[in-house]
């Protein structure tokens, strides 16, 4: 609804334009006036209902300082005689408008520390907010995290990428390196979804078995292809719960692990030499290319690379059975790589977390923020979808 021009002229008459949006300027005055108008209308509505009780009526007002998204304002909150009125705009025990909480949560989700959030609010809006208040606002997310972590899942995912990043978390008085596991699923229609996050001290197959059973209990019945990072015992843990799942070692992880053996100046050339292995037409050709790499100058200089591929070869072989479109979805892994990059960026600013809950809270908000930007399936999916339908038949329930 457009605001009347004459009304705007009346509001702006005699005002310095620079003061309109400043602290205690016109915008804050309007927020105060509109808030009090709404509160009075709410009380009138309450008094006209049976919930107000017989003979109930207005009983003056009380002063209340509340935080908005840009300032502090002092409101006159109307009261009723029987004390049964609880405003919806700003509840009895609330001191912050919802927009203020959302602003704090949004900044926290972008990786800002409590000190940075406090300074940001002070610099921009002149609001002095205590660390305890920021912690209270963000702690309200923990219940949401629990609900999200236990929500029902779809019955079938065409692809699930399992990966972990390392995070420093204080535990029993010591700062420990813990693994944060993330599962990213791709539905048959190409929609991406983060299935959950789990925190554990070490990456282990027993822990992953518990994760698989949790996913099963939440309604997940079938995974067509699970892409993992080469953790020993991980494929067995997946197949114990999902026996039909094809477990594929992540090619990106293998390449990255291989380049870890190289000097910086050799990395580009070694990466180019390895392309002949994972771009081979079939498993036999791939193994032949790996042998040729081992006999080449790079293979002789860095023998550990060929040994690394040999150790994982059993779970590299499935990759060669897929058509090019499906292979590209598996070895590019752009979604999980981008996701991990943003998680690491958010974690890096903190040094360490005081507890597992604090880490879960931040990582959930970051993941939620990332997932909100996934508006459409990956470009490669439309071609891969047809191949999945042919390869997996009735198990692939795409549309």
QUIZI-V363812 format. One record per helix or strand. SS is the DSSP state (alpha for helix, beta for strand). FROM is the first residue (numbers start at 1). TO is the last residue. If there is no record, write none. Layout:
ss: {SS	SS}
from: {FROM	FROM}
to: {TO	TO}
This chain:
ss: {alpha	alpha	alpha	alpha	beta	beta	beta	alpha	alpha	alpha	alpha	beta	beta	beta	alpha	beta	alpha	beta	alpha	alpha	alpha	alpha	alpha	alpha	alpha	alpha	alpha	beta	alpha	alpha}
from: {5	17	26	50	58	72	96	98	114	131	141	156	174	192	205	222	234	246	251	264	283	297	303	313	317	324	334	353	356	381}
to: {12	19	47	52	67	80	96	109	125	139	149	171	186	200	217	228	241	249	259	278	295	301	311	315	320	332	348	353	371	395}
